[in-house]
Amino acid sequence: MHRLLITRPIPEVGIRLLRDRGFDILMPEEDRMMDRALLMDKIRDRRAVLSMLTDRMDAEVMDRAPGLKVIANYAVGYNNIDIEAAAKRGIFVTNTPDVLTDATADHAWALLMAVSRRIVEADRYMREGRFKAWSPFLLLGKDFAGKTLGIIGAGRIGTAVAMRSSGFNMKILYADESANAELERRFHAERTDLKTLLSRSDYVSLHVPLTEKTRGLIGQKELSLMKPAAFLINTSRGPVINEKDLVRALKDQRIAGAGLDVYENEPAMSEGLAQLENVVLTPHIASGTVETRDRMAVMAAENIIAVLDGKIPLNLVNKEVLNNMRSD
């Protein structure tokens, strides 16, 4: 019987799949982040871990579980896992790509629309009983149609965000290390450098992984390149933006607004961010639909089952582990 640690409750569909395969599952009852001391204790005799993005899976944790064979991250991103350390120890690392592409792209657009049309402000205005009569100048927002949308990181999610702009006849710019033939063919998207994208776009949406290269990608210098009427959307990773610089830019109205689902020091926000009217804030819920979270649970479970059945999982992150596999 394979012993599995799930660090936080996941949808029942994934748990049922694992139980049907005879897994001995250890999972906390409370839906909260597992603290490090508890993680270090509970992982000791486990062959597999189904981890959350909030779990720091480093060499110290891995060495507590000499029989560990797979870390299945319940996320697309895996910056919480020391990939090199896992490969050296013969531990497979997997993630859950593709299944959350549409949900995340939808949420990016929800933030874009909410901040540019001032939906949260308008909702509060109504609830506070301040609406007395229609006015030509009441809570004016910005158009989407015919505007320029800049996509930073044109992978699966960035591409999906760009495709959702078709109904608004927007001009698409994108910055990526690789050309995106699909975007260029279907939407006449223009690949450009970051500086040009920021200076020309009315809406900028971030879709890059968190790496040393992308950490602090958007700071004071980059924000100063944006149009004063432009909006910045982030559903990727918080540290991609220097949050203090963003707060200053929003306060000084150097950009029109921002929509954020992730934060530099999550779950904390930089001082002053919550008090700003020109930002819409959500608590890292871009993939938060019932259907998507179910699919993520199933995919993570299938990845674990594949590894412990001696197969290569579909969503293997550290392919170098295949050259350094540890025998059972």
C-alpha positions as CSV (number, residue, x, y, z in Angstrom):
1,M,0.0,0.0,0.0
2,H,1.4,3.4,-1.1
3,R,1.5,6.0,1.7
4,L,0.5,9.4,0.5
5,L,0.5,12.8,2.2
6,I,-1.9,15.5,0.9
7,T,-1.0,18.7,2.6
8,R,-4.4,20.4,2.3
9,P,-7.9,19.1,1.5
10,I,-8.6,18.8,-2.2
11,P,-11.8,18.0,-4.1
12,E,-13.3,14.5,-3.4
13,V,-13.0,13.4,-7.0
14,G,-9.2,13.2,-6.7
15,I,-9.3,11.6,-3.2
16,R,-11.7,8.9,-4.5
17,L,-9.4,8.1,-7.4
18,L,-6.5,7.5,-5.1
19,R,-8.5,5.5,-2.5
20,D,-9.8,3.3,-5.3
21,R,-6.2,2.4,-6.1
22,G,-5.6,1.5,-2.4
23,F,-3.6,4.5,-1.3
24,D,-3.1,5.1,2.4
25,I,-3.9,8.8,2.5
26,L,-2.9,11.2,5.3
27,M,-4.7,14.5,4.9
28,P,-5.6,17.2,7.4
29,E,-9.3,17.9,8.0
30,E,-9.0,21.6,8.2
31,D,-8.6,23.7,5.1
32,R,-5.6,25.7,5.9
33,M,-1.9,25.8,5.0
34,M,0.2,23.1,6.6
35,D,2.9,24.6,8.7
36,R,6.5,23.5,8.0
37,A,7.0,21.7,11.3
38,L,3.9,19.5,10.7
39,L,5.0,18.9,7.1
40,M,8.4,17.8,8.2
41,D,6.8,15.4,10.7
42,K,4.1,13.9,8.5
43,I,6.2,13.3,5.4
44,R,8.6,10.9,7.1
45,D,7.2,7.6,5.9
46,R,5.5,8.8,2.7
47,R,6.1,7.6,-0.9
48,A,4.2,10.5,-2.4
49,V,3.2,14.0,-1.6
50,L,0.4,16.0,-3.2
51,S,1.5,19.5,-2.4
52,M,0.1,23.0,-2.6
53,L,1.9,26.1,-4.0
54,T,2.2,27.3,-0.4
55,D,4.3,24.3,0.6
56,R,8.1,24.9,0.4
57,M,9.4,21.6,-0.8
58,D,13.2,21.9,-0.4
59,A,16.0,19.5,0.2
60,E,15.5,19.5,3.9
61,V,11.9,18.3,3.5
62,M,12.8,15.7,0.9
63,D,15.5,14.3,3.2
64,R,12.9,13.6,5.9
65,A,11.3,11.1,3.5
66,P,13.9,8.7,2.1
67,G,11.3,6.7,0.4
68,L,9.7,9.7,-1.4
69,K,9.2,9.1,-5.1
70,V,6.9,11.8,-6.3
71,I,5.8,15.4,-5.5
72,A,2.6,16.2,-7.3
73,N,2.0,20.0,-7.1
74,Y,-1.6,21.1,-7.2
75,A,-0.8,24.0,-9.5
76,V,0.8,24.9,-12.8
77,G,3.6,26.8,-11.1
78,Y,6.2,24.9,-9.1
79,N,8.5,27.6,-7.8
80,N,7.8,26.3,-4.3
81,I,9.8,23.1,-5.2
82,D,13.6,22.7,-5.4
83,I,13.6,20.9,-8.8
84,E,17.3,20.2,-8.8
85,A,17.2,18.7,-5.3
86,A,14.3,16.5,-6.3
87,A,16.1,15.2,-9.5
88,K,19.2,14.4,-7.5
89,R,17.1,12.3,-5.1
90,G,15.3,10.5,-7.9
91,I,12.0,12.3,-7.0
92,F,9.5,13.0,-9.8
93,V,7.9,16.4,-9.7
94,T,4.7,17.0,-11.6
95,N,2.2,19.9,-12.0
96,T,-1.3,20.5,-13.4
97,P,-1.0,22.4,-16.6
98,D,-3.7,23.0,-19.3
99,V,-6.7,22.2,-17.1
100,L,-6.7,25.7,-15.6
101,T,-5.9,27.7,-18.7
102,D,-9.4,28.8,-19.5
103,A,-10.4,29.6,-15.9
104,T,-7.2,31.7,-15.4
105,A,-7.7,33.5,-18.7
106,D,-11.3,34.2,-17.8
107,H,-10.2,35.7,-14.5
108,A,-7.7,37.9,-16.1
109,W,-10.5,39.3,-18.2
110,A,-12.7,39.6,-15.2
111,L,-10.1,41.7,-13.5
112,L,-9.4,43.8,-16.6
113,M,-13.1,44.6,-17.0
114,A,-13.7,45.2,-13.3
115,V,-10.9,47.7,-12.9
116,S,-11.4,49.5,-16.2
117,R,-15.2,49.8,-15.8
118,R,-14.9,50.5,-12.1
119,I,-17.3,47.7,-11.2
120,V,-16.1,47.3,-7.6
121,E,-16.4,51.1,-7.0
122,A,-19.8,51.1,-8.5
123,D,-21.0,48.2,-6.4
124,R,-19.9,50.0,-3.3
125,Y,-21.5,53.2,-4.4
126,M,-24.8,51.4,-4.7
127,R,-24.6,49.6,-1.4
128,E,-23.8,52.8,0.4
129,G,-26.9,54.4,-0.9
130,R,-25.0,57.1,-2.7
131,F,-26.8,56.8,-6.1
132,K,-29.3,59.6,-6.3
133,A,-29.5,60.4,-10.0
134,W,-27.9,59.5,-13.3
135,S,-25.0,61.8,-14.3
136,P,-23.0,62.1,-17.5
137,F,-19.8,62.0,-15.4
138,L,-20.7,59.3,-12.9
139,L,-17.9,56.6,-12.5
140,L,-16.6,56.9,-16.0
141,G,-14.5,53.9,-17.1
142,K,-12.5,53.0,-20.2
143,D,-13.4,51.3,-23.5
144,F,-12.0,47.9,-24.7
145,A,-13.0,48.0,-28.3
146,G,-10.2,49.0,-30.6
147,K,-7.7,49.3,-27.8
148,T,-4.2,47.6,-27.6
149,L,-3.8,44.6,-25.4
150,G,-0.2,43.7,-24.4
151,I,0.5,40.1,-23.4
152,I,3.7,39.4,-21.5
153,G,4.3,35.7,-21.7
154,A,2.4,34.2,-24.7
155,G,2.2,30.6,-23.5
156,R,-1.1,28.7,-23.0
157,I,-2.7,31.2,-20.6
158,G,-1.4,34.3,-22.4
159,T,-2.6,32.9,-25.7
160,A,-6.1,32.2,-24.2
161,V,-6.3,35.8,-22.8
162,A,-5.4,37.2,-26.2
163,M,-8.0,35.1,-28.0
164,R,-10.7,36.4,-25.7
165,S,-10.1,39.9,-27.0
166,S,-11.4,39.0,-30.5
167,G,-14.9,40.3,-29.8
168,F,-13.4,43.7,-29.0
169,N,-11.4,44.0,-32.1
170,M,-8.2,44.8,-30.1
171,K,-4.7,45.1,-31.4
172,I,-2.5,42.4,-29.8
173,L,1.1,42.9,-28.9
174,Y,3.1,40.2,-27.1
175,A,6.5,39.8,-25.6
176,D,7.9,36.3,-25.3
177,E,11.2,34.5,-25.8
178,S,9.5,32.5,-28.6
179,A,7.3,33.5,-31.4
180,N,3.6,32.5,-31.2
181,A,2.6,31.6,-34.7
182,E,-1.0,31.0,-33.7
183,L,-1.5,34.5,-32.4
184,E,0.2,36.0,-35.3
185,R,-1.8,34.0,-37.8
186,R,-5.2,34.3,-36.2
187,F,-5.0,37.8,-34.7
188,H,-2.2,39.5,-36.6
189,A,-0.5,39.8,-33.2
190,E,2.8,41.6,-33.2
191,R,5.8,40.3,-31.3
192,T,7.8,43.0,-29.7
193,D,10.2,43.8,-26.8
194,L,9.0,44.6,-23.3
195,K,9.7,48.3,-23.5
196,T,7.7,48.8,-26.7
197,L,4.8,46.7,-25.4
198,L,4.5,48.7,-22.2
199,S,4.7,52.0,-24.0
200,R,2.0,51.1,-26.7
201,S,-0.5,49.0,-24.7
202,D,-3.7,50.2,-23.2
203,Y,-4.0,47.0,-21.2
204,V,-1.0,44.9,-20.0
205,S,-1.6,41.3,-18.8
206,L,1.2,39.2,-17.2
207,H,1.5,35.5,-17.9
208,V,5.1,34.5,-17.1
209,P,6.4,31.9,-14.7
210,L,8.3,33.0,-11.6
211,T,12.0,32.6,-12.3
212,E,15.1,34.6,-11.4
213,K,14.7,36.3,-14.7
214,T,11.1,37.4,-14.2
215,R,11.3,38.3,-10.5
216,G,10.8,42.1,-10.3
217,L,10.1,42.2,-14.1
218,I,7.7,45.1,-13.6
219,G,9.1,47.9,-11.4
220,Q,9.4,51.7,-11.3
221,K,11.2,51.9,-14.7
222,E,8.7,49.6,-16.5
223,L,5.7,51.3,-14.9
224,S,7.0,54.7,-16.1
225,L,6.9,53.4,-19.6
226,M,3.2,52.7,-19.5
227,K,0.5,55.1,-20.7
228,P,-1.1,57.1,-17.9
229,A,-4.5,55.7,-19.1
230,A,-3.2,52.1,-19.1
231,F,-4.1,49.2,-16.8
232,L,-1.9,46.4,-15.5
233,I,-3.3,42.9,-14.8
234,N,-1.5,40.1,-13.0
235,T,-2.7,36.5,-12.6
236,S,0.8,34.9,-12.9
237,R,3.0,35.2,-9.8
238,G,3.1,38.1,-7.3
239,P,6.9,38.7,-7.2
240,V,6.9,39.4,-11.0
241,I,5.8,42.9,-9.9
242,N,7.6,45.2,-7.4
243,E,4.5,45.9,-5.4
244,K,5.8,49.0,-3.6
245,D,6.6,50.6,-7.0
246,L,3.1,49.7,-8.2
247,V,1.5,51.3,-5.2
248,R,3.4,54.5,-5.8
249,A,2.4,54.4,-9.5
250,L,-1.2,53.9,-8.7
251,K,-1.2,56.6,-6.0
252,D,0.4,59.1,-8.3
253,Q,-1.9,58.0,-11.1
254,R,1.0,57.3,-13.4
255,I,-1.1,54.4,-14.6
256,A,-4.9,54.3,-14.5
257,G,-5.3,51.1,-12.5
258,A,-4.4,47.5,-11.8
259,G,-6.2,44.1,-11.3
260,L,-4.2,41.7,-9.1
261,D,-4.9,38.1,-8.1
262,V,-1.4,37.4,-6.8
263,Y,1.0,39.4,-4.5
264,E,4.7,39.8,-3.9
265,N,4.6,38.6,-0.3
266,E,1.4,36.6,-0.4
267,P,-0.9,36.6,1.5
268,A,0.3,40.0,2.7
269,M,-0.2,43.1,0.6
270,S,2.1,46.1,0.4
271,E,1.2,49.0,2.6
272,G,-1.4,51.3,1.0
273,L,-2.6,48.8,-1.7
274,A,-5.9,48.0,-0.1
275,Q,-6.8,51.6,0.3
276,L,-6.6,52.4,-3.4
277,E,-9.7,52.8,-5.4
278,N,-8.0,52.2,-8.8
279,V,-7.1,48.6,-8.1
280,V,-9.2,45.4,-7.9
281,L,-7.9,42.7,-5.6
282,T,-8.7,39.0,-5.5
283,P,-7.2,36.3,-3.3
284,H,-5.3,34.0,-5.8
285,I,-8.5,32.5,-7.2
286,A,-7.8,32.7,-10.9
287,S,-8.2,28.9,-11.3
288,G,-11.0,28.9,-8.7
289,T,-13.9,27.2,-10.5
290,V,-15.5,24.0,-9.4
291,E,-14.8,22.3,-12.7
292,T,-11.2,23.4,-12.8
293,R,-10.3,22.5,-9.2
294,D,-11.8,19.0,-9.8
295,R,-9.7,18.5,-13.0
296,M,-6.6,19.6,-11.1
297,A,-7.3,17.1,-8.3
298,V,-7.7,14.3,-10.9
299,M,-4.6,15.3,-12.8
300,A,-2.5,15.4,-9.6
301,A,-3.8,12.0,-8.6
302,E,-3.1,10.5,-12.0
303,N,0.4,11.8,-11.9
304,I,1.0,10.1,-8.5
305,I,-0.5,6.9,-9.7
306,A,1.7,6.8,-12.9
307,V,4.9,7.3,-11.0
308,L,4.2,4.6,-8.4
309,D,3.1,2.3,-11.2
310,G,6.6,2.7,-12.6
311,K,5.4,4.9,-15.5
312,I,6.5,8.3,-16.7
313,P,3.7,10.8,-15.6
314,L,2.1,12.9,-18.2
315,N,3.0,16.2,-16.5
316,L,6.6,15.6,-15.5
317,V,8.4,18.9,-14.7
318,N,12.0,17.6,-13.9
319,K,12.7,15.4,-16.9
320,E,16.3,15.1,-15.8
321,V,15.1,12.7,-13.1
322,L,14.8,10.1,-15.8
323,N,18.6,10.1,-16.0
324,N,19.1,9.8,-12.3
325,M,16.3,7.5,-11.2
326,R,16.6,5.9,-7.8
327,S,15.8,2.2,-7.5
328,D,13.1,1.1,-5.1
